[in-house]
Amino acid sequence: MSVIVDLAKRQLDAYNAASLEAFVACYHDDVRVFHGEELSIEGKALFRERYRTLFTEWRFGAEVPQRLNLGSHCIDYERWWRIDPESGQRSEGELLVRYHERDGVIAVVQFLS
């Protein structure tokens, strides 16, 4: 198994277990997160803070029925769901998530929908 595929699997497992520290450990100190072409997060501290509320207050999960890998890149077709802690309303969707590995951790995440 390639490094990036292993990282993609580990971070998804940590995400589904709501294990913030295990999730964040899969990412580079200088991680960059894009939504489409727009940079939305830069750096592990901001990344951790962005996910802290989700991991502590929401119910959520995701599955990856298909994963592609080429070199240090991995693209997941992901189906996700979450339940708002205030309203109890469930939302769900699907997207592509591109991961790029550098230095043995995920350095770039790009959400495409």
Biopython code that builds the backbone (N, CA, C, O; Angstrom):
import numpy as np
from Bio.PDB.StructureBuilder import StructureBuilder

atoms = [
    (1, "MET", "N", (0.853, -1.180, 0.000)),
    (1, "MET", "CA", (0.000, 0.000, 0.000)),
    (1, "MET", "C", (0.895, 1.238, 0.000)),
    (1, "MET", "O", (1.894, 1.286, 0.718)),
    (2, "SER", "N", (0.536, 2.237, -0.805)),
    (2, "SER", "CA", (1.348, 3.451, -0.859)),
    (2, "SER", "C", (1.154, 4.290, 0.410)),
    (2, "SER", "O", (0.172, 4.127, 1.134)),
    (3, "VAL", "N", (2.095, 5.175, 0.660)),
    (3, "VAL", "CA", (2.038, 6.038, 1.844)),
    (3, "VAL", "C", (0.767, 6.868, 1.842)),
    (3, "VAL", "O", (0.085, 6.943, 2.863)),
    (4, "ILE", "N", (0.433, 7.492, 0.722)),
    (4, "ILE", "CA", (-0.740, 8.373, 0.696)),
    (4, "ILE", "C", (-2.034, 7.593, 0.863)),
    (4, "ILE", "O", (-2.971, 8.088, 1.490)),
    (5, "VAL", "N", (-2.107, 6.393, 0.319)),
    (5, "VAL", "CA", (-3.320, 5.582, 0.502)),
    (5, "VAL", "C", (-3.456, 5.189, 1.967)),
    (5, "VAL", "O", (-4.557, 5.229, 2.515)),
    (6, "ASP", "N", (-2.365, 4.813, 2.602)),
    (6, "ASP", "CA", (-2.403, 4.501, 4.025)),
    (6, "ASP", "C", (-2.834, 5.722, 4.836)),
    (6, "ASP", "O", (-3.648, 5.597, 5.751)),
    (7, "LEU", "N", (-2.303, 6.890, 4.515)),
    (7, "LEU", "CA", (-2.689, 8.120, 5.219)),
    (7, "LEU", "C", (-4.166, 8.436, 5.024)),
    (7, "LEU", "O", (-4.859, 8.796, 5.976)),
    (8, "ALA", "N", (-4.647, 8.303, 3.795)),
    (8, "ALA", "CA", (-6.058, 8.579, 3.512)),
    (8, "ALA", "C", (-6.947, 7.640, 4.324)),
    (8, "ALA", "O", (-7.971, 8.062, 4.862)),
    (9, "LYS", "N", (-6.563, 6.388, 4.412)),
    (9, "LYS", "CA", (-7.337, 5.421, 5.192)),
    (9, "LYS", "C", (-7.272, 5.748, 6.680)),
    (9, "LYS", "O", (-8.302, 5.736, 7.355)),
    (10, "ARG", "N", (-6.087, 6.038, 7.204)),
    (10, "ARG", "CA", (-5.935, 6.340, 8.628)),
    (10, "ARG", "C", (-6.714, 7.586, 9.032)),
    (10, "ARG", "O", (-7.357, 7.602, 10.082)),
    (11, "GLN", "N", (-6.660, 8.637, 8.198)),
    (11, "GLN", "CA", (-7.375, 9.856, 8.572)),
    (11, "GLN", "C", (-8.880, 9.641, 8.504)),
    (11, "GLN", "O", (-9.615, 10.220, 9.304)),
    (12, "LEU", "N", (-9.359, 8.818, 7.564)),
    (12, "LEU", "CA", (-10.788, 8.514, 7.494)),
    (12, "LEU", "C", (-11.227, 7.700, 8.719)),
    (12, "LEU", "O", (-12.283, 7.962, 9.295)),
    (13, "ASP", "N", (-10.423, 6.724, 9.107)),
    (13, "ASP", "CA", (-10.742, 5.936, 10.303)),
    (13, "ASP", "C", (-10.794, 6.834, 11.541)),
    (13, "ASP", "O", (-11.703, 6.704, 12.362)),
    (14, "ALA", "N", (-9.825, 7.744, 11.680)),
    (14, "ALA", "CA", (-9.806, 8.673, 12.819)),
    (14, "ALA", "C", (-11.002, 9.622, 12.767)),
    (14, "ALA", "O", (-11.594, 9.938, 13.799)),
    (15, "TYR", "N", (-11.353, 10.072, 11.572)),
    (15, "TYR", "CA", (-12.517, 10.941, 11.378)),
    (15, "TYR", "C", (-13.780, 10.220, 11.857)),
    (15, "TYR", "O", (-14.551, 10.770, 12.642)),
    (16, "ASN", "N", (-13.985, 9.010, 11.390)),
    (16, "ASN", "CA", (-15.178, 8.246, 11.763)),
    (16, "ASN", "C", (-15.210, 7.884, 13.246)),
    (16, "ASN", "O", (-16.286, 7.678, 13.805)),
    (17, "ALA", "N", (-14.052, 7.805, 13.884)),
    (17, "ALA", "CA", (-13.976, 7.534, 15.319)),
    (17, "ALA", "C", (-14.044, 8.826, 16.143)),
    (17, "ALA", "O", (-14.014, 8.780, 17.373)),
    (18, "ALA", "N", (-14.135, 9.975, 15.468)),
    (18, "ALA", "CA", (-14.135, 11.294, 16.131)),
    (18, "ALA", "C", (-12.906, 11.453, 17.023)),
    (18, "ALA", "O", (-12.992, 12.004, 18.121)),
    (19, "SER", "N", (-11.766, 10.968, 16.543)),
    (19, "SER", "CA", (-10.504, 11.064, 17.278)),
    (19, "SER", "C", (-9.687, 12.208, 16.691)),
    (19, "SER", "O", (-8.916, 12.021, 15.749)),
    (20, "LEU", "N", (-9.867, 13.385, 17.257)),
    (20, "LEU", "CA", (-9.243, 14.595, 16.704)),
    (20, "LEU", "C", (-7.732, 14.480, 16.611)),
    (20, "LEU", "O", (-7.154, 14.792, 15.569)),
    (21, "GLU", "N", (-7.083, 14.040, 17.676)),
    (21, "GLU", "CA", (-5.618, 13.994, 17.649)),
    (21, "GLU", "C", (-5.090, 12.964, 16.656)),
    (21, "GLU", "O", (-4.084, 13.218, 15.995)),
    (22, "ALA", "N", (-5.739, 11.815, 16.535)),
    (22, "ALA", "CA", (-5.323, 10.822, 15.542)),
    (22, "ALA", "C", (-5.554, 11.352, 14.134)),
    (22, "ALA", "O", (-4.754, 11.100, 13.234)),
    (23, "PHE", "N", (-6.642, 12.082, 13.943)),
    (23, "PHE", "CA", (-6.954, 12.690, 12.648)),
    (23, "PHE", "C", (-5.900, 13.730, 12.278)),
    (23, "PHE", "O", (-5.333, 13.681, 11.187)),
    (24, "VAL", "N", (-5.643, 14.659, 13.176)),
    (24, "VAL", "CA", (-4.691, 15.743, 12.925)),
    (24, "VAL", "C", (-3.275, 15.210, 12.730)),
    (24, "VAL", "O", (-2.489, 15.802, 11.991)),
    (25, "ALA", "N", (-2.943, 14.101, 13.382)),
    (25, "ALA", "CA", (-1.596, 13.518, 13.266)),
    (25, "ALA", "C", (-1.277, 13.079, 11.842)),
    (25, "ALA", "O", (-0.105, 12.908, 11.504)),
    (26, "CYS", "N", (-2.279, 12.894, 11.010)),
    (26, "CYS", "CA", (-2.063, 12.475, 9.624)),
    (26, "CYS", "C", (-1.661, 13.637, 8.723)),
    (26, "CYS", "O", (-1.361, 13.429, 7.547)),
    (27, "TYR", "N", (-1.651, 14.850, 9.254)),
    (27, "TYR", "CA", (-1.462, 16.052, 8.431)),
    (27, "TYR", "C", (-0.163, 16.781, 8.751)),
    (27, "TYR", "O", (0.335, 16.744, 9.876)),
    (28, "HIS", "N", (0.363, 17.436, 7.738)),
    (28, "HIS", "CA", (1.601, 18.205, 7.800)),
    (28, "HIS", "C", (1.415, 19.456, 8.652)),
    (28, "HIS", "O", (0.316, 20.006, 8.721)),
    (29, "ASP", "N", (2.486, 19.904, 9.301)),
    (29, "ASP", "CA", (2.410, 21.151, 10.081)),
    (29, "ASP", "C", (1.971, 22.331, 9.218)),
    (29, "ASP", "O", (1.332, 23.261, 9.710)),
    (30, "ASP", "N", (2.313, 22.293, 7.938)),
    (30, "ASP", "CA", (1.959, 23.372, 7.012)),
    (30, "ASP", "C", (0.824, 22.965, 6.079)),
    (30, "ASP", "O", (0.768, 23.417, 4.935)),
    (31, "VAL", "N", (-0.081, 22.114, 6.559)),
    (31, "VAL", "CA", (-1.175, 21.631, 5.719)),
    (31, "VAL", "C", (-1.942, 22.806, 5.107)),
    (31, "VAL", "O", (-2.162, 23.835, 5.745)),
    (32, "ARG", "N", (-2.335, 22.613, 3.856)),
    (32, "ARG", "CA", (-3.177, 23.591, 3.156)),
    (32, "ARG", "C", (-4.437, 22.873, 2.708)),
    (32, "ARG", "O", (-4.382, 21.792, 2.121)),
    (33, "VAL", "N", (-5.585, 23.499, 2.997)),
    (33, "VAL", "CA", (-6.880, 22.935, 2.649)),
    (33, "VAL", "C", (-7.567, 23.871, 1.666)),
    (33, "VAL", "O", (-7.684, 25.074, 1.901)),
    (34, "PHE", "N", (-8.015, 23.295, 0.568)),
    (34, "PHE", "CA", (-8.701, 24.053, -0.474)),
    (34, "PHE", "C", (-10.132, 23.556, -0.605)),
    (34, "PHE", "O", (-10.399, 22.358, -0.503)),
    (35, "HIS", "N", (-11.039, 24.479, -0.831)),
    (35, "HIS", "CA", (-12.405, 24.154, -1.248)),
    (35, "HIS", "C", (-12.485, 24.649, -2.685)),
    (35, "HIS", "O", (-12.570, 25.851, -2.935)),
    (36, "GLY", "N", (-12.458, 23.714, -3.623)),
    (36, "GLY", "CA", (-12.284, 24.092, -5.021)),
    (36, "GLY", "C", (-10.889, 24.665, -5.178)),
    (36, "GLY", "O", (-9.904, 24.028, -4.805)),
    (37, "GLU", "N", (-10.805, 25.857, -5.725)),
    (37, "GLU", "CA", (-9.508, 26.520, -5.912)),
    (37, "GLU", "C", (-9.168, 27.477, -4.771)),
    (37, "GLU", "O", (-8.073, 28.037, -4.734)),
    (38, "GLU", "N", (-10.107, 27.663, -3.840)),
    (38, "GLU", "CA", (-9.934, 28.645, -2.763)),
    (38, "GLU", "C", (-9.255, 28.033, -1.543)),
    (38, "GLU", "O", (-9.720, 27.033, -0.997)),
    (39, "LEU", "N", (-8.149, 28.647, -1.124)),
    (39, "LEU", "CA", (-7.447, 28.218, 0.082)),
    (39, "LEU", "C", (-8.284, 28.622, 1.294)),
    (39, "LEU", "O", (-8.592, 29.802, 1.466)),
    (40, "SER", "N", (-8.658, 27.649, 2.138)),
    (40, "SER", "CA", (-9.512, 27.959, 3.288)),
    (40, "SER", "C", (-8.808, 27.776, 4.626)),
    (40, "SER", "O", (-9.203, 28.390, 5.618)),
    (41, "ILE", "N", (-7.775, 26.945, 4.670)),
    (41, "ILE", "CA", (-7.030, 26.712, 5.916)),
    (41, "ILE", "C", (-5.561, 26.554, 5.543)),
    (41, "ILE", "O", (-5.215, 25.909, 4.553)),
    (42, "GLU", "N", (-4.716, 27.156, 6.357)),
    (42, "GLU", "CA", (-3.276, 26.963, 6.176)),
    (42, "GLU", "C", (-2.638, 26.796, 7.549)),
    (42, "GLU", "O", (-2.720, 27.689, 8.392)),
    (43, "GLY", "N", (-2.006, 25.656, 7.766)),
    (43, "GLY", "CA", (-1.334, 25.365, 9.028)),
    (43, "GLY", "C", (-2.131, 24.424, 9.919)),
    (43, "GLY", "O", (-3.362, 24.451, 9.942)),
    (44, "LYS", "N", (-1.395, 23.587, 10.655)),
    (44, "LYS", "CA", (-2.022, 22.560, 11.485)),
    (44, "LYS", "C", (-2.828, 23.144, 12.640)),
    (44, "LYS", "O", (-3.853, 22.572, 13.010)),
    (45, "ALA", "N", (-2.402, 24.259, 13.219)),
    (45, "ALA", "CA", (-3.147, 24.854, 14.336)),
    (45, "ALA", "C", (-4.546, 25.268, 13.887)),
    (45, "ALA", "O", (-5.523, 24.970, 14.575)),
    (46, "LEU", "N", (-4.659, 25.940, 12.763)),
    (46, "LEU", "CA", (-5.969, 26.332, 12.242)),
    (46, "LEU", "C", (-6.773, 25.119, 11.815)),
    (46, "LEU", "O", (-7.990, 25.076, 11.999)),
    (47, "PHE", "N", (-6.098, 24.138, 11.249)),
    (47, "PHE", "CA", (-6.752, 22.891, 10.846)),
    (47, "PHE", "C", (-7.393, 22.217, 12.054)),
    (47, "PHE", "O", (-8.559, 21.822, 12.005)),
    (48, "ARG", "N", (-6.629, 22.085, 13.138)),
    (48, "ARG", "CA", (-7.141, 21.455, 14.357)),
    (48, "ARG", "C", (-8.357, 22.227, 14.881)),
    (48, "ARG", "O", (-9.367, 21.622, 15.239)),
    (49, "GLU", "N", (-8.264, 23.545, 14.926)),
    (49, "GLU", "CA", (-9.370, 24.355, 15.428)),
    (49, "GLU", "C", (-10.612, 24.222, 14.550)),
    (49, "GLU", "O", (-11.731, 24.197, 15.062)),
    (50, "ARG", "N", (-10.427, 24.138, 13.250)),
    (50, "ARG", "CA", (-11.558, 23.992, 12.331)),
    (50, "ARG", "C", (-12.336, 22.706, 12.621)),
    (50, "ARG", "O", (-13.564, 22.694, 12.538)),
    (51, "TYR", "N", (-11.635, 21.637, 12.958)),
    (51, "TYR", "CA", (-12.274, 20.353, 13.187)),
    (51, "TYR", "C", (-12.676, 20.110, 14.644)),
    (51, "TYR", "O", (-13.453, 19.194, 14.916)),
    (52, "ARG", "N", (-12.169, 20.901, 15.577)),
    (52, "ARG", "CA", (-12.442, 20.679, 16.999)),
    (52, "ARG", "C", (-13.950, 20.666, 17.298)),
    (52, "ARG", "O", (-14.427, 19.740, 17.955)),
    (53, "THR", "N", (-14.696, 21.648, 16.842)),
    (53, "THR", "CA", (-16.135, 21.710, 17.114)),
    (53, "THR", "C", (-16.857, 20.517, 16.501)),
    (53, "THR", "O", (-17.693, 19.890, 17.153)),
    (54, "LEU", "N", (-16.537, 20.205, 15.253)),
    (54, "LEU", "CA", (-17.163, 19.054, 14.604)),
    (54, "LEU", "C", (-16.940, 17.795, 15.430)),
    (54, "LEU", "O", (-17.881, 17.044, 15.685)),
    (55, "PHE", "N", (-15.710, 17.562, 15.846)),
    (55, "PHE", "CA", (-15.368, 16.325, 16.547)),
    (55, "PHE", "C", (-15.952, 16.272, 17.955)),
    (55, "PHE", "O", (-16.193, 15.178, 18.466)),
    (56, "THR", "N", (-16.186, 17.398, 18.592)),
    (56, "THR", "CA", (-16.667, 17.392, 19.966)),
    (56, "THR", "C", (-18.181, 17.562, 20.085)),
    (56, "THR", "O", (-18.759, 17.162, 21.096)),
    (57, "GLU", "N", (-18.839, 18.148, 19.076)),
    (57, "GLU", "CA", (-20.250, 18.466, 19.229)),
    (57, "GLU", "C", (-21.180, 17.769, 18.240)),
    (57, "GLU", "O", (-22.362, 17.591, 18.535)),
    (58, "TRP", "N", (-20.689, 17.384, 17.109)),
    (58, "TRP", "CA", (-21.537, 16.824, 16.056)),
    (58, "TRP", "C", (-21.461, 15.301, 16.049)),
    (58, "TRP", "O", (-20.513, 14.717, 16.574)),
    (59, "ARG", "N", (-22.462, 14.666, 15.454)),
    (59, "ARG", "CA", (-22.394, 13.256, 15.065)),
    (59, "ARG", "C", (-22.191, 13.263, 13.557)),
    (59, "ARG", "O", (-22.842, 14.029, 12.847)),
    (60, "PHE", "N", (-21.300, 12.423, 13.066)),
    (60, "PHE", "CA", (-20.929, 12.490, 11.658)),
    (60, "PHE", "C", (-20.234, 11.208, 11.233)),
    (60, "PHE", "O", (-19.879, 10.371, 12.063)),
    (61, "GLY", "N", (-20.050, 11.069, 9.952)),
    (61, "GLY", "CA", (-19.320, 9.933, 9.426)),
    (61, "GLY", "C", (-19.151, 10.062, 7.921)),
    (61, "GLY", "O", (-19.758, 10.918, 7.278)),
    (62, "ALA", "N", (-18.319, 9.198, 7.382)),
    (62, "ALA", "CA", (-18.070, 9.193, 5.941)),
    (62, "ALA", "C", (-17.643, 7.788, 5.521)),
    (62, "ALA", "O", (-17.141, 6.996, 6.319)),
    (63, "GLU", "N", (-17.862, 7.516, 4.245)),
    (63, "GLU", "CA", (-17.379, 6.274, 3.650)),
    (63, "GLU", "C", (-16.769, 6.603, 2.301)),
    (63, "GLU", "O", (-17.139, 7.583, 1.655)),
    (64, "VAL", "N", (-15.840, 5.778, 1.896)),
    (64, "VAL", "CA", (-15.138, 5.974, 0.626)),
    (64, "VAL", "C", (-15.319, 4.708, -0.205)),
    (64, "VAL", "O", (-14.571, 3.743, -0.048)),
    (65, "PRO", "N", (-16.330, 4.716, -1.101)),
    (65, "PRO", "CA", (-16.538, 3.540, -1.939)),
    (65, "PRO", "C", (-15.500, 3.385, -3.042)),
    (65, "PRO", "O", (-15.345, 2.303, -3.608)),
    (66, "GLN", "N", (-14.780, 4.483, -3.351)),
    (66, "GLN", "CA", (-13.772, 4.388, -4.407)),
    (66, "GLN", "C", (-12.602, 5.306, -4.083)),
    (66, "GLN", "O", (-12.786, 6.446, -3.657)),
    (67, "ARG", "N", (-11.397, 4.786, -4.293)),
    (67, "ARG", "CA", (-10.165, 5.539, -4.032)),
    (67, "ARG", "C", (-9.210, 5.292, -5.193)),
    (67, "ARG", "O", (-8.986, 4.151, -5.599)),
    (68, "LEU", "N", (-8.653, 6.376, -5.719)),
    (68, "LEU", "CA", (-7.654, 6.301, -6.782)),
    (68, "LEU", "C", (-6.320, 6.795, -6.252)),
    (68, "LEU", "O", (-6.274, 7.674, -5.391)),
    (69, "ASN", "N", (-5.235, 6.229, -6.764)),
    (69, "ASN", "CA", (-3.903, 6.606, -6.302)),
    (69, "ASN", "C", (-2.949, 6.699, -7.477)),
    (69, "ASN", "O", (-2.935, 5.839, -8.358)),
    (70, "LEU", "N", (-2.159, 7.748, -7.473)),
    (70, "LEU", "CA", (-1.080, 7.894, -8.434)),
    (70, "LEU", "C", (0.062, 8.611, -7.737)),
    (70, "LEU", "O", (-0.040, 9.797, -7.422)),
    (71, "GLY", "N", (1.147, 7.894, -7.496)),
    (71, "GLY", "CA", (2.304, 8.486, -6.835)),
    (71, "GLY", "C", (1.958, 9.007, -5.454)),
    (71, "GLY", "O", (1.471, 8.258, -4.608)),
    (72, "SER", "N", (2.209, 10.294, -5.219)),
    (72, "SER", "CA", (1.955, 10.899, -3.908)),
    (72, "SER", "C", (0.564, 11.536, -3.824)),
    (72, "SER", "O", (0.279, 12.298, -2.900)),
    (73, "HIS", "N", (-0.297, 11.216, -4.795)),
    (73, "HIS", "CA", (-1.665, 11.754, -4.823)),
    (73, "HIS", "C", (-2.679, 10.633, -4.626)),
    (73, "HIS", "O", (-2.479, 9.494, -5.049)),
    (74, "CYS", "N", (-3.764, 11.000, -3.974)),
    (74, "CYS", "CA", (-4.869, 10.080, -3.751)),
    (74, "CYS", "C", (-6.155, 10.883, -3.917)),
    (74, "CYS", "O", (-6.256, 12.009, -3.430)),
    (75, "ILE", "N", (-7.125, 10.311, -4.596)),
    (75, "ILE", "CA", (-8.426, 10.957, -4.744)),
    (75, "ILE", "C", (-9.490, 9.988, -4.247)),
    (75, "ILE", "O", (-9.609, 8.864, -4.732)),
    (76, "ASP", "N", (-10.258, 10.453, -3.269)),
    (76, "ASP", "CA", (-11.340, 9.656, -2.703)),
    (76, "ASP", "C", (-12.680, 10.172, -3.203)),
    (76, "ASP", "O", (-12.922, 11.378, -3.228)),
    (77, "TYR", "N", (-13.547, 9.250, -3.601)),
    (77, "TYR", "CA", (-14.958, 9.568, -3.798)),
    (77, "TYR", "C", (-15.593, 9.294, -2.441)),
    (77, "TYR", "O", (-15.620, 8.152, -1.984)),
    (78, "GLU", "N", (-16.098, 10.332, -1.805)),
    (78, "GLU", "CA", (-16.558, 10.222, -0.423)),
    (78, "GLU", "C", (-18.049, 10.548, -0.311)),
    (78, "GLU", "O", (-18.548, 11.493, -0.922)),
    (79, "ARG", "N", (-18.734, 9.744, 0.482)),
    (79, "ARG", "CA", (-20.117, 10.028, 0.888)),
    (79, "ARG", "C", (-20.074, 10.361, 2.375)),
    (79, "ARG", "O", (-19.540, 9.585, 3.167)),
    (80, "TRP", "N", (-20.629, 11.504, 2.761)),
    (80, "TRP", "CA", (-20.567, 11.950, 4.143)),
    (80, "TRP", "C", (-21.965, 12.240, 4.682)),
    (80, "TRP", "O", (-22.914, 12.432, 3.922)),
    (81, "TRP", "N", (-22.070, 12.268, 6.004)),
    (81, "TRP", "CA", (-23.293, 12.668, 6.687)),
    (81, "TRP", "C", (-22.915, 13.344, 8.005)),
    (81, "TRP", "O", (-21.840, 13.099, 8.553)),
    (82, "ARG", "N", (-23.801, 14.186, 8.500)),
    (82, "ARG", "CA", (-23.608, 14.790, 9.818)),
    (82, "ARG", "C", (-24.965, 15.221, 10.369)),
    (82, "ARG", "O", (-25.916, 15.463, 9.627)),
    (83, "ILE", "N", (-25.017, 15.308, 11.693)),
    (83, "ILE", "CA", (-26.233, 15.713, 12.370)),
    (83, "ILE", "C", (-25.923, 16.945, 13.204)),
    (83, "ILE", "O", (-25.051, 16.921, 14.073)),
    (84, "ASP", "N", (-26.647, 18.019, 12.929)),
    (84, "ASP", "CA", (-26.480, 19.285, 13.635)),
    (84, "ASP", "C", (-26.850, 19.094, 15.106)),
    (84, "ASP", "O", (-27.942, 18.612, 15.405)),
    (85, "PRO", "N", (-25.949, 19.468, 16.038)),
    (85, "PRO", "CA", (-26.231, 19.242, 17.456)),
    (85, "PRO", "C", (-27.370, 20.109, 17.986)),
    (85, "PRO", "O", (-28.008, 19.737, 18.971)),
    (86, "GLU", "N", (-27.637, 21.234, 17.372)),
    (86, "GLU", "CA", (-28.700, 22.121, 17.844)),
    (86, "GLU", "C", (-30.063, 21.733, 17.299)),
    (86, "GLU", "O", (-31.037, 21.679, 18.051)),
    (87, "SER", "N", (-30.146, 21.461, 16.004)),
    (87, "SER", "CA", (-31.443, 21.182, 15.386)),
    (87, "SER", "C", (-31.752, 19.691, 15.271)),
    (87, "SER", "O", (-32.910, 19.305, 15.115)),
    (88, "GLY", "N", (-30.721, 18.857, 15.347)),
    (88, "GLY", "CA", (-30.911, 17.429, 15.134)),
    (88, "GLY", "C", (-31.084, 17.068, 13.670)),
    (88, "GLY", "O", (-31.331, 15.910, 13.333)),
    (89, "GLN", "N", (-30.954, 18.063, 12.800)),
    (89, "GLN", "CA", (-31.159, 17.840, 11.369)),
    (89, "GLN", "C", (-29.955, 17.132, 10.754)),
    (89, "GLN", "O", (-28.803, 17.491, 10.995)),
    (90, "ARG", "N", (-30.257, 16.126, 9.961)),
    (90, "ARG", "CA", (-29.213, 15.365, 9.260)),
    (90, "ARG", "C", (-28.993, 15.961, 7.872)),
    (90, "ARG", "O", (-29.947, 16.293, 7.168)),
    (91, "SER", "N", (-27.731, 16.092, 7.491)),
    (91, "SER", "CA", (-27.387, 16.474, 6.126)),
    (91, "SER", "C", (-26.398, 15.443, 5.609)),
    (91, "SER", "O", (-25.691, 14.794, 6.380)),
    (92, "GLU", "N", (-26.362, 15.306, 4.304)),
    (92, "GLU", "CA", (-25.453, 14.339, 3.696)),
    (92, "GLU", "C", (-25.114, 14.802, 2.295)),
    (92, "GLU", "O", (-25.807, 15.632, 1.708)),
    (93, "GLY", "N", (-24.038, 14.250, 1.774)),
    (93, "GLY", "CA", (-23.626, 14.618, 0.434)),
    (93, "GLY", "C", (-22.491, 13.741, -0.054)),
    (93, "GLY", "O", (-22.115, 12.757, 0.583)),
    (94, "GLU", "N", (-21.967, 14.120, -1.185)),
    (94, "GLU", "CA", (-20.846, 13.396, -1.770)),
    (94, "GLU", "C", (-19.903, 14.401, -2.398)),
    (94, "GLU", "O", (-20.314, 15.483, -2.815)),
    (95, "LEU", "N", (-18.638, 14.032, -2.461)),
    (95, "LEU", "CA", (-17.626, 14.896, -3.031)),
    (95, "LEU", "C", (-16.383, 14.092, -3.358)),
    (95, "LEU", "O", (-16.253, 12.927, -2.980)),
    (96, "LEU", "N", (-15.491, 14.728, -4.055)),
    (96, "LEU", "CA", (-14.166, 14.182, -4.285)),
    (96, "LEU", "C", (-13.213, 14.906, -3.349)),
    (96, "LEU", "O", (-13.319, 16.116, -3.147)),
    (97, "VAL", "N", (-12.283, 14.153, -2.783)),
    (97, "VAL", "CA", (-11.271, 14.743, -1.908)),
    (97, "VAL", "C", (-9.913, 14.311, -2.446)),
    (97, "VAL", "O", (-9.624, 13.122, -2.575)),
    (98, "ARG", "N", (-9.086, 15.307, -2.757)),
    (98, "ARG", "CA", (-7.734, 15.028, -3.260)),
    (98, "ARG", "C", (-6.741, 15.271, -2.135)),
    (98, "ARG", "O", (-6.752, 16.320, -1.491)),
    (99, "TYR", "N", (-5.880, 14.283, -1.911)),
    (99, "TYR", "CA", (-4.826, 14.382, -0.900)),
    (99, "TYR", "C", (-3.475, 14.327, -1.601)),
    (99, "TYR", "O", (-3.295, 13.594, -2.574)),
    (100, "HIS", "N", (-2.528, 15.112, -1.093)),
    (100, "HIS", "CA", (-1.153, 15.060, -1.584)),
    (100, "HIS", "C", (-0.236, 14.870, -0.379)),
    (100, "HIS", "O", (-0.318, 15.611, 0.601)),
    (101, "GLU", "N", (0.626, 13.885, -0.463)),
    (101, "GLU", "CA", (1.547, 13.551, 0.623)),
    (101, "GLU", "C", (2.892, 14.234, 0.434)),
    (101, "GLU", "O", (3.412, 14.326, -0.679)),
    (102, "ARG", "N", (3.443, 14.709, 1.543)),
    (102, "ARG", "CA", (4.803, 15.243, 1.579)),
    (102, "ARG", "C", (5.371, 14.944, 2.960)),
    (102, "ARG", "O", (4.690, 15.140, 3.966)),
    (103, "ASP", "N", (6.589, 14.481, 3.015)),
    (103, "ASP", "CA", (7.272, 14.187, 4.283)),
    (103, "ASP", "C", (6.536, 13.133, 5.118)),
    (103, "ASP", "O", (6.622, 13.143, 6.346)),
    (104, "GLY", "N", (5.814, 12.227, 4.453)),
    (104, "GLY", "CA", (5.155, 11.145, 5.161)),
    (104, "GLY", "C", (3.816, 11.497, 5.793)),
    (104, "GLY", "O", (3.266, 10.701, 6.554)),
    (105, "VAL", "N", (3.282, 12.683, 5.488)),
    (105, "VAL", "CA", (1.969, 13.111, 6.008)),
    (105, "VAL", "C", (1.220, 13.833, 4.893)),
    (105, "VAL", "O", (1.795, 14.137, 3.847)),
    (106, "ILE", "N", (-0.054, 14.105, 5.117)),
    (106, "ILE", "CA", (-0.864, 14.802, 4.113)),
    (106, "ILE", "C", (-0.550, 16.300, 4.175)),
    (106, "ILE", "O", (-0.711, 16.940, 5.214)),
    (107, "ALA", "N", (-0.100, 16.842, 3.043)),
    (107, "ALA", "CA", (0.284, 18.253, 2.991)),
    (107, "ALA", "C", (-0.790, 19.127, 2.349)),
    (107, "ALA", "O", (-0.904, 20.309, 2.674)),
    (108, "VAL", "N", (-1.576, 18.551, 1.438)),
    (108, "VAL", "CA", (-2.617, 19.307, 0.739)),
    (108, "VAL", "C", (-3.883, 18.473, 0.693)),
    (108, "VAL", "O", (-3.853, 17.277, 0.401)),
    (109, "VAL", "N", (-5.002, 19.134, 0.989)),
    (109, "VAL", "CA", (-6.331, 18.530, 0.859)),
    (109, "VAL", "C", (-7.141, 19.473, -0.018)),
    (109, "VAL", "O", (-7.142, 20.687, 0.187)),
    (110, "GLN", "N", (-7.820, 18.907, -0.986)),
    (110, "GLN", "CA", (-8.682, 19.717, -1.853)),
    (110, "GLN", "C", (-10.036, 19.044, -1.968)),
    (110, "GLN", "O", (-10.144, 17.906, -2.425)),
    (111, "PHE", "N", (-11.085, 19.774, -1.539)),
    (111, "PHE", "CA", (-12.452, 19.271, -1.629)),
    (111, "PHE", "C", (-13.068, 19.757, -2.932)),
    (111, "PHE", "O", (-13.065, 20.954, -3.219)),
    (112, "LEU", "N", (-13.591, 18.834, -3.715)),
    (112, "LEU", "CA", (-14.194, 19.146, -5.008)),
    (112, "LEU", "C", (-15.621, 18.631, -5.019)),
    (112, "LEU", "O", (-15.875, 17.451, -4.774)),
    (113, "SER", "N", (-16.557, 19.542, -5.309)),
    (113, "SER", "CA", (-17.954, 19.115, -5.364)),
    (113, "SER", "C", (-18.665, 19.796, -6.514)),
    (113, "SER", "O", (-19.855, 19.566, -6.727)),
]
sb = StructureBuilder()
sb.init_structure("model")
sb.init_model(0)
sb.init_chain("A")
sb.init_seg("    ")
for serial, (resi, resn, name, xyz) in enumerate(atoms, 1):
    if name == "N":
        sb.init_residue(resn, " ", resi, " ")
    sb.init_atom(name, np.array(xyz, "f"), 0.0, 1.0, " ", f" {name:<3s}", serial, name[0])
structure = sb.get_structure()
